[in-house]
Amino acid sequence: MATMVCEPSTQITTFQIQKKGKKDKTCITPLEKRIPILKASRETRNFQTLQQSLCVCLLSEFCDITIKQPAKKSVVTQQYMRLKSLDFGNGEVIFLSEYLKRRCLELKQDDIDHDVSIKTATRRFQNNKRIELLHLLIDLLIIRGGYEFESKYAEGKAGINKQESIKKVIREDRIIVEGDRLTEKAEEVNMVISRRLAMTKKELIIRKGDPIIQILFE
């Protein structure tokens, strides 16, 4: 019969299985396997949040942005914003939840049509919401504001929706923000918006022309 021998430690991450006539075999526990995955997942969520914060800040020059209260407060990552709508005036309003649901259902069906399992397509559906939101915000900034972006797309399997990473923001041949400063300013924007959300029990509306955009130029 196999005997499990655990090394004394405050946190057990491996165990040994000893079998008669065979060398000890070290097996990695599920927890240890999950740690790098959880870390990467948190880094991805933080990255998506900061990219979103940057775009929201830039868009505040052109429209009213309505943000819903978070479903739950984030304690290990930056607070991802639940954007409700973008109001450009004259009755032109983009209701983001409806747009993203419609767009991501199209992507899900396309996955299924290309022999992706329903389970995998459903998992991608949730991730695609964040990816497609960022794509939309970037497109609006290009069309409405004349911005240009130097971006990098995440590597991945062919056919999978790729996350766009903004590395540099340019307008009228002038670099607005880039590199480490881009990350720092996006973090500052996110903190300002999170504080405002905490001060109201209802939806937060960032009005067109809000001074929050000045954070990028300080």
Backbone bond lengths (Angstrom), bond angles and torsions (degrees), N, CA, C in turn:
res aa  C-N    CA-C-N  psi(-1)  N-CA   C-N-CA  omega(-1)  CA-C   N-CA-C  phi
1 M - - - 1.468 - - 1.524 109.03 -
2 A 1.321 115.79 138.24 1.462 120.28 179.80 1.515 110.33 -71.09
3 T 1.324 115.75 140.34 1.459 121.48 178.15 1.510 109.61 -117.38
4 M 1.322 117.67 126.63 1.452 121.63 177.76 1.513 108.94 -89.91
5 V 1.331 116.60 125.51 1.456 121.82 178.84 1.509 107.95 -117.47
6 C 1.316 118.58 114.52 1.461 122.85 -178.66 1.516 109.80 -95.65
7 E 1.325 116.54 130.43 1.455 120.44 175.39 1.522 109.63 -69.81
8 P 1.336 119.07 137.37 1.462 120.66 -179.88 1.520 110.28 -64.46
9 S 1.316 115.87 128.66 1.468 121.11 -178.52 1.506 108.35 -166.84
10 T 1.336 115.79 154.66 1.464 119.54 177.28 1.511 110.37 -71.77
11 Q 1.345 116.58 -22.73 1.454 120.01 177.81 1.519 107.95 -137.83
12 I 1.302 116.60 111.42 1.452 120.66 -177.10 1.517 108.82 -82.89
13 T 1.317 116.85 118.87 1.459 120.29 -179.57 1.518 112.09 -116.67
14 T 1.335 118.11 -16.02 1.458 121.17 177.17 1.519 109.53 -139.07
15 F 1.332 115.71 160.97 1.455 119.49 172.26 1.524 107.90 -142.38
16 Q 1.345 115.27 160.59 1.450 120.44 -179.56 1.516 109.63 -113.61
17 I 1.318 114.88 139.28 1.453 121.03 174.75 1.527 107.43 -109.51
18 Q 1.331 116.65 116.87 1.458 120.77 -177.76 1.523 109.47 -103.76
19 K 1.315 115.10 127.41 1.453 120.27 178.44 1.535 109.11 -125.82
20 K 1.315 116.21 141.98 1.454 121.17 -177.43 1.523 110.35 -60.68
21 G 1.331 114.90 128.49 1.456 119.74 177.17 1.511 114.12 82.65
22 K 1.321 118.40 2.88 1.454 121.51 -179.63 1.521 109.96 -129.33
23 K 1.315 115.88 153.44 1.450 120.40 177.29 1.520 109.99 -69.98
24 D 1.347 113.93 154.47 1.460 118.13 177.44 1.521 109.61 -59.52
25 K 1.288 116.18 141.88 1.458 122.40 178.17 1.521 108.67 -117.07
26 T 1.323 116.44 123.42 1.457 120.88 179.56 1.521 109.64 -95.01
27 C 1.305 115.83 125.18 1.465 120.88 -179.54 1.525 109.86 -113.37
28 I 1.293 115.82 137.76 1.459 120.71 177.35 1.519 109.35 -81.87
29 T 1.308 116.41 130.00 1.458 120.63 -179.71 1.521 110.27 -73.16
30 P 1.325 117.71 157.05 1.469 120.93 176.91 1.525 112.67 -55.78
31 L 1.347 117.57 -35.15 1.463 120.53 -179.40 1.518 110.80 -61.63
32 E 1.329 115.89 -46.22 1.463 119.19 -178.46 1.523 110.96 -64.86
33 K 1.313 116.55 -33.47 1.459 119.79 177.40 1.519 111.07 -68.22
34 R 1.324 115.21 -33.88 1.468 119.01 -175.64 1.518 113.04 -77.47
35 I 1.330 118.49 -27.45 1.469 120.93 -174.74 1.527 112.80 -55.12
36 P 1.347 119.91 -50.87 1.470 118.80 178.81 1.524 112.53 -62.67
37 I 1.335 116.11 -34.69 1.464 120.10 -179.83 1.523 110.46 -67.56
38 L 1.335 116.46 -43.81 1.461 120.77 178.64 1.520 111.02 -63.70
39 K 1.327 116.07 -40.62 1.462 120.22 179.11 1.518 110.53 -63.03
40 A 1.325 116.58 -44.92 1.467 120.77 179.52 1.519 110.89 -64.54
41 S 1.337 116.29 -37.78 1.459 120.46 179.57 1.522 111.28 -64.71
42 R 1.334 116.65 -41.92 1.467 120.55 178.42 1.524 110.99 -65.19
43 E 1.316 116.15 -40.90 1.463 119.94 178.90 1.524 110.74 -63.12
44 T 1.336 116.19 -39.21 1.464 120.40 178.43 1.516 110.91 -64.96
45 R 1.341 117.01 -43.80 1.469 120.36 179.88 1.520 110.82 -64.38
46 N 1.332 116.71 -41.13 1.468 119.94 176.98 1.519 111.00 -61.78
47 F 1.314 115.65 -43.52 1.456 120.56 -180.00 1.525 110.59 -61.26
48 Q 1.341 116.82 -47.57 1.464 120.97 179.94 1.520 110.98 -60.78
49 T 1.318 116.60 -39.40 1.458 121.41 -179.59 1.522 111.42 -64.73
50 L 1.319 117.45 -43.90 1.461 120.67 -178.65 1.523 111.54 -68.68
51 Q 1.321 117.19 -37.14 1.464 120.34 176.12 1.533 110.04 -64.53
52 Q 1.329 115.73 -41.71 1.460 120.91 177.10 1.525 110.82 -61.97
53 S 1.324 117.51 -44.14 1.466 122.07 -179.41 1.522 111.19 -60.97
54 L 1.326 116.38 -41.82 1.463 121.06 178.12 1.523 110.99 -60.11
55 C 1.323 116.86 -46.88 1.468 121.12 -178.51 1.526 111.76 -66.17
56 V 1.321 117.00 -40.35 1.466 120.59 177.85 1.522 110.18 -60.74
57 C 1.317 116.02 -43.52 1.462 120.97 179.08 1.529 110.84 -58.82
58 L 1.315 117.36 -47.27 1.462 121.67 -179.25 1.526 111.84 -67.21
59 L 1.321 117.12 -38.32 1.466 121.04 -178.68 1.521 112.93 -69.83
60 S 1.328 117.24 -20.93 1.470 119.85 -178.98 1.527 112.01 -62.65
61 E 1.309 117.54 -12.74 1.465 121.06 175.81 1.525 111.39 -73.37
62 F 1.335 116.99 -22.98 1.460 120.76 -170.26 1.522 115.18 -116.52
63 C 1.320 118.60 -16.99 1.464 119.01 -173.54 1.524 111.94 -154.72
64 D 1.335 115.25 164.68 1.461 122.01 170.48 1.525 107.46 -83.65
65 I 1.309 116.54 133.64 1.465 121.45 -177.52 1.525 109.01 -117.38
66 T 1.317 116.46 119.87 1.462 120.83 179.50 1.526 109.38 -100.44
67 I 1.334 115.08 127.47 1.465 121.69 -177.45 1.524 109.08 -120.84
68 K 1.323 116.11 127.98 1.461 120.68 178.87 1.524 110.74 -82.82
69 Q 1.319 115.12 157.90 1.458 119.96 175.29 1.529 109.54 -62.53
70 P 1.333 118.03 143.91 1.470 119.47 179.20 1.519 111.22 -65.13
71 A 1.328 115.95 146.05 1.463 120.11 177.76 1.526 110.13 -61.54
72 K 1.327 115.97 -36.71 1.463 121.24 173.34 1.521 108.01 -151.85
73 K 1.312 115.49 148.87 1.459 120.10 -177.83 1.521 110.52 -75.37
74 S 1.321 116.08 130.96 1.457 121.11 178.87 1.525 110.01 -80.70
75 V 1.332 116.04 133.53 1.469 119.94 -179.65 1.526 112.23 -115.62
76 V 1.331 117.25 -15.49 1.469 119.88 -178.29 1.530 112.56 -113.70
77 T 1.328 117.00 -10.60 1.461 120.84 177.91 1.522 109.14 -135.27
78 Q 1.329 116.30 168.82 1.460 120.63 173.50 1.527 108.68 -61.90
79 Q 1.344 116.31 151.14 1.458 120.36 -176.42 1.529 110.95 -77.65
80 Y 1.334 115.21 111.86 1.465 120.45 176.62 1.520 108.76 -73.30
81 M 1.330 116.51 136.97 1.459 120.85 -174.43 1.528 112.09 -90.77
82 R 1.309 115.92 138.65 1.464 121.96 175.71 1.532 107.99 -93.68
83 L 1.305 116.05 86.72 1.460 120.62 -178.10 1.527 109.99 -72.65
84 K 1.319 115.78 129.46 1.459 120.71 -178.76 1.517 112.00 -96.27
85 S 1.341 116.54 -50.20 1.463 118.58 -175.62 1.520 111.99 -155.56
86 L 1.327 114.36 159.30 1.462 123.28 173.38 1.520 106.79 -123.19
87 D 1.338 116.69 118.77 1.465 121.79 -176.47 1.526 109.07 -110.51
88 F 1.333 116.15 110.45 1.460 121.85 -178.53 1.529 112.62 -92.70
89 G 1.335 116.61 3.01 1.465 120.35 179.98 1.518 112.16 88.15
90 N 1.344 115.08 166.76 1.467 121.66 -179.52 1.530 112.34 55.86
91 G 1.332 115.14 34.00 1.459 120.06 176.97 1.519 115.21 78.45
92 E 1.317 117.79 5.12 1.467 121.21 -179.06 1.527 109.63 -92.53
93 V 1.315 115.29 100.23 1.465 121.78 -177.11 1.527 109.49 -127.23
94 I 1.310 116.15 133.65 1.465 121.26 174.00 1.522 107.90 -105.14
95 F 1.339 116.21 115.28 1.463 120.92 176.22 1.533 107.09 -90.26
96 L 1.301 115.39 107.52 1.457 120.97 -166.27 1.522 114.35 -68.31
97 S 1.325 117.41 -36.98 1.459 119.79 -179.28 1.525 110.90 -61.22
98 E 1.336 115.92 -43.23 1.462 120.54 -179.74 1.527 110.71 -66.93
99 Y 1.322 115.65 -43.46 1.466 119.82 -179.75 1.529 110.95 -62.08
100 L 1.344 116.57 -47.59 1.462 120.59 -176.41 1.523 111.99 -66.90
101 K 1.325 116.79 -37.73 1.461 119.71 178.21 1.519 110.17 -62.75
102 R 1.333 116.23 -46.73 1.462 120.56 -179.56 1.530 111.20 -62.61
103 R 1.327 115.83 -46.27 1.463 120.52 -177.94 1.526 111.60 -65.24
104 C 1.326 117.04 -43.20 1.464 120.30 -176.26 1.526 112.29 -74.83
105 L 1.328 117.46 -27.08 1.466 120.12 172.84 1.521 110.23 -66.30
106 E 1.334 116.05 -36.26 1.466 120.19 176.21 1.526 110.25 -62.89
107 L 1.336 116.32 -44.23 1.462 120.69 179.44 1.529 111.45 -66.16
108 K 1.332 116.45 -38.20 1.463 120.43 178.63 1.522 110.71 -63.29
109 Q 1.326 116.28 -45.16 1.457 120.00 -179.97 1.524 110.87 -65.07
110 D 1.330 115.86 -36.65 1.464 119.68 177.49 1.529 110.64 -64.11
111 D 1.335 116.70 -39.16 1.464 120.39 176.10 1.526 110.71 -60.95
112 I 1.321 116.01 -47.53 1.466 120.83 -178.44 1.523 110.56 -62.72
113 D 1.332 116.05 -39.61 1.470 120.45 178.41 1.525 111.92 -63.80
114 H 1.338 116.25 -23.06 1.465 121.18 178.83 1.535 111.35 -102.34
115 D 1.341 115.03 28.76 1.469 123.01 171.58 1.526 114.50 68.37
116 V 1.331 117.72 22.88 1.459 120.98 171.30 1.526 107.69 -80.23
117 S 1.331 117.93 137.74 1.462 120.63 -178.63 1.527 110.67 -62.85
118 I 1.320 116.09 153.07 1.464 120.94 179.62 1.525 110.41 -60.89
119 K 1.337 117.20 -38.48 1.465 120.96 179.12 1.527 110.85 -61.26
120 T 1.320 116.90 -46.65 1.467 120.81 179.74 1.518 111.06 -67.68
121 A 1.318 117.06 -41.38 1.470 121.09 179.59 1.523 111.14 -62.81
122 T 1.338 116.34 -37.01 1.466 120.61 178.56 1.526 110.80 -68.54
123 R 1.327 117.11 -40.23 1.466 120.90 177.32 1.527 110.35 -63.80
124 R 1.305 116.96 -42.53 1.462 120.87 178.20 1.527 111.19 -64.55
125 F 1.322 116.83 -32.13 1.466 121.69 -179.06 1.520 110.72 -55.27
126 Q 1.333 117.14 -45.25 1.460 120.94 -178.80 1.528 111.42 -67.47
127 N 1.322 116.91 -43.12 1.462 120.25 179.52 1.526 111.26 -67.27
128 N 1.331 115.92 -35.17 1.460 120.37 -179.41 1.526 112.65 -64.29
129 K 1.319 117.30 -26.03 1.465 119.74 178.95 1.521 110.84 -59.65
130 R 1.313 117.17 -44.80 1.470 120.70 -179.86 1.525 110.98 -70.70
131 I 1.320 115.82 -40.74 1.464 119.80 -179.71 1.520 110.70 -64.06
132 E 1.330 116.75 -46.53 1.463 120.66 -177.76 1.525 111.90 -69.47
133 L 1.333 117.62 -31.77 1.463 119.70 176.37 1.522 109.87 -62.98
134 L 1.319 116.84 -45.99 1.463 119.99 179.72 1.528 110.83 -63.56
135 H 1.331 116.99 -41.38 1.468 120.18 177.29 1.527 110.64 -58.43
136 L 1.327 116.55 -43.39 1.465 120.79 -179.81 1.521 111.20 -64.08
137 L 1.331 117.09 -46.68 1.467 120.75 -178.85 1.527 111.07 -61.33
138 I 1.313 116.45 -41.02 1.465 120.62 178.40 1.526 110.52 -64.39
139 D 1.331 116.71 -44.70 1.469 120.55 178.92 1.524 111.20 -59.70
140 L 1.327 116.94 -41.77 1.466 120.80 179.81 1.526 111.07 -64.87
141 L 1.320 116.69 -38.61 1.469 120.15 179.36 1.530 111.38 -67.99
142 I 1.311 116.72 -34.05 1.468 120.55 176.88 1.525 110.35 -69.10
143 I 1.339 115.92 -46.44 1.467 120.87 -176.04 1.520 111.86 -74.36
144 R 1.319 117.13 -45.80 1.470 121.52 -174.59 1.527 112.73 -82.96
145 G 1.314 115.95 -37.85 1.463 118.41 -171.24 1.507 116.02 -109.69
146 G 1.327 116.82 -4.73 1.449 118.88 -179.31 1.521 113.64 69.78
147 Y 1.319 116.17 22.31 1.466 119.76 178.80 1.527 110.85 -77.31
148 E 1.302 115.29 153.69 1.459 122.59 170.92 1.524 107.59 -123.31
149 F 1.318 115.06 148.41 1.461 119.74 -178.07 1.522 110.79 -131.12
150 E 1.307 115.30 136.50 1.458 120.29 167.32 1.520 105.98 -97.54
151 S 1.323 115.17 117.16 1.460 119.92 -172.96 1.520 111.47 -128.31
152 K 1.314 113.70 162.90 1.453 121.56 174.69 1.517 107.27 -129.98
153 Y 1.331 116.26 139.62 1.457 120.11 179.60 1.525 110.15 -101.80
154 A 1.318 114.72 140.71 1.463 120.35 -179.41 1.522 109.96 -63.94
155 E 1.336 115.12 146.60 1.455 119.92 176.52 1.518 109.01 -78.45
156 G 1.313 115.75 153.57 1.455 119.62 179.74 1.516 110.75 176.35
157 K 1.310 115.41 179.61 1.457 121.01 -179.69 1.527 110.52 -65.73
158 A 1.307 115.41 150.94 1.463 120.57 176.84 1.523 109.23 -62.04
159 G 1.318 116.03 138.65 1.459 120.61 178.33 1.511 114.38 93.04
160 I 1.347 117.75 -10.51 1.462 121.25 178.98 1.523 109.56 -91.40
161 N 1.336 115.96 137.11 1.459 121.19 178.13 1.528 109.35 -60.86
162 K 1.315 117.51 129.14 1.466 121.86 -173.91 1.531 111.96 -99.10
163 Q 1.331 115.46 138.01 1.460 122.26 176.14 1.520 109.60 -75.32
164 E 1.344 116.28 128.13 1.457 121.01 177.72 1.524 109.56 -90.35
165 S 1.326 116.44 133.93 1.462 121.65 179.75 1.521 109.18 -113.61
166 I 1.327 116.88 115.28 1.460 120.90 177.62 1.522 108.88 -77.01
167 K 1.312 116.97 122.88 1.459 122.43 179.12 1.525 112.25 -105.56
168 K 1.333 116.18 -27.23 1.461 120.13 -176.99 1.524 109.24 -152.24
169 V 1.342 116.39 138.22 1.465 122.49 177.46 1.526 108.38 -112.09
170 I 1.336 116.17 127.21 1.463 121.78 -176.54 1.528 109.63 -128.35
171 R 1.324 115.17 142.83 1.467 120.04 175.52 1.528 108.83 -146.51
172 E 1.326 115.24 126.72 1.464 121.45 -178.62 1.532 110.65 52.00
173 D 1.324 115.10 46.99 1.471 123.39 177.37 1.532 113.67 64.39
174 R 1.319 116.40 16.06 1.463 120.95 178.62 1.518 109.60 -115.43
175 I 1.324 116.30 131.52 1.462 120.30 177.30 1.526 108.95 -75.30
176 I 1.322 116.01 119.52 1.467 121.18 179.51 1.527 110.53 -82.70
177 V 1.312 115.99 -48.10 1.468 120.55 -179.15 1.523 108.32 -161.35
178 E 1.328 116.31 149.10 1.463 120.26 -179.50 1.526 110.24 -160.00
179 G 1.323 114.97 166.91 1.460 122.16 171.89 1.518 115.43 56.52
180 D 1.331 115.89 -139.83 1.463 121.58 -178.00 1.524 111.45 -62.62
181 R 1.313 116.70 -33.04 1.467 120.06 -179.73 1.526 110.16 -66.11
182 L 1.317 117.08 -34.68 1.465 121.04 176.61 1.520 110.03 -60.36
183 T 1.321 116.61 -46.21 1.464 120.86 179.30 1.522 111.52 -63.49
184 E 1.327 116.94 -44.33 1.466 121.37 -179.65 1.524 111.21 -61.84
185 K 1.323 117.43 -44.24 1.459 121.34 -178.68 1.530 111.22 -68.85
186 A 1.328 116.86 -37.71 1.461 120.32 177.77 1.524 110.72 -64.79
187 E 1.335 117.18 -38.56 1.466 121.00 176.52 1.523 110.57 -63.02
188 E 1.318 116.37 -41.02 1.465 120.79 179.65 1.525 111.01 -64.89
189 V 1.327 116.38 -42.92 1.464 120.67 177.42 1.522 110.26 -60.33
190 N 1.333 116.49 -45.28 1.457 120.91 -179.23 1.521 111.57 -61.04
191 M 1.331 117.63 -40.36 1.463 121.41 178.97 1.528 111.18 -65.37
192 V 1.334 116.82 -41.23 1.468 120.81 179.31 1.528 110.42 -62.59
193 I 1.326 116.51 -46.59 1.465 120.14 -179.38 1.525 110.72 -66.18
194 S 1.328 117.72 -40.30 1.469 121.20 178.91 1.525 111.06 -61.74
195 R 1.335 116.95 -39.81 1.469 120.39 177.73 1.530 110.56 -65.04
196 R 1.302 116.90 -41.47 1.466 120.06 179.06 1.525 111.14 -63.78
197 L 1.328 116.12 -41.64 1.464 119.85 177.85 1.523 111.08 -62.10
198 A 1.323 116.57 -38.67 1.463 121.04 -179.19 1.524 111.83 -66.82
199 M 1.326 116.56 -24.22 1.460 121.05 -177.53 1.522 113.04 -86.84
200 T 1.325 117.00 -8.96 1.458 120.31 178.52 1.519 109.83 -124.75
201 K 1.310 116.53 143.38 1.454 120.48 179.41 1.522 111.20 -89.30
202 K 1.317 114.98 -9.17 1.459 119.33 -177.91 1.521 109.88 -111.02
203 E 1.312 115.07 -164.02 1.460 120.43 178.05 1.523 110.32 -68.94
204 L 1.309 115.22 147.56 1.455 121.10 177.03 1.525 108.67 -100.34
205 I 1.321 116.33 131.65 1.460 120.63 176.31 1.523 108.80 -114.14
206 I 1.317 115.57 117.64 1.463 120.92 173.37 1.524 106.48 -90.96
207 R 1.318 115.72 110.98 1.461 120.28 -174.17 1.530 111.63 -75.90
208 K 1.308 114.27 150.34 1.461 120.51 175.59 1.527 109.55 -53.68
209 G 1.328 117.05 130.27 1.460 121.10 -179.11 1.510 114.08 86.86
210 D 1.332 117.66 8.37 1.468 121.59 178.40 1.530 109.74 -56.03
211 P 1.319 118.00 138.70 1.477 120.75 -178.90 1.522 114.61 -66.24
212 I 1.319 118.37 -2.98 1.466 120.38 -179.87 1.525 111.66 -57.67
213 I 1.336 116.40 -28.17 1.464 119.64 -178.27 1.530 111.84 -64.65
214 Q 1.323 116.20 -22.56 1.467 119.69 -178.79 1.527 112.36 -65.62
215 I 1.339 116.22 -18.91 1.466 119.90 178.30 1.527 110.74 -56.19
216 L 1.315 116.51 -36.00 1.461 120.51 -177.02 1.521 112.98 -71.89
217 F 1.323 116.27 -17.33 1.463 119.36 -174.87 1.530 112.90 -108.78
218 E 1.320 116.47 0.53 1.466 119.92 -178.37 1.523 111.08 -78.85
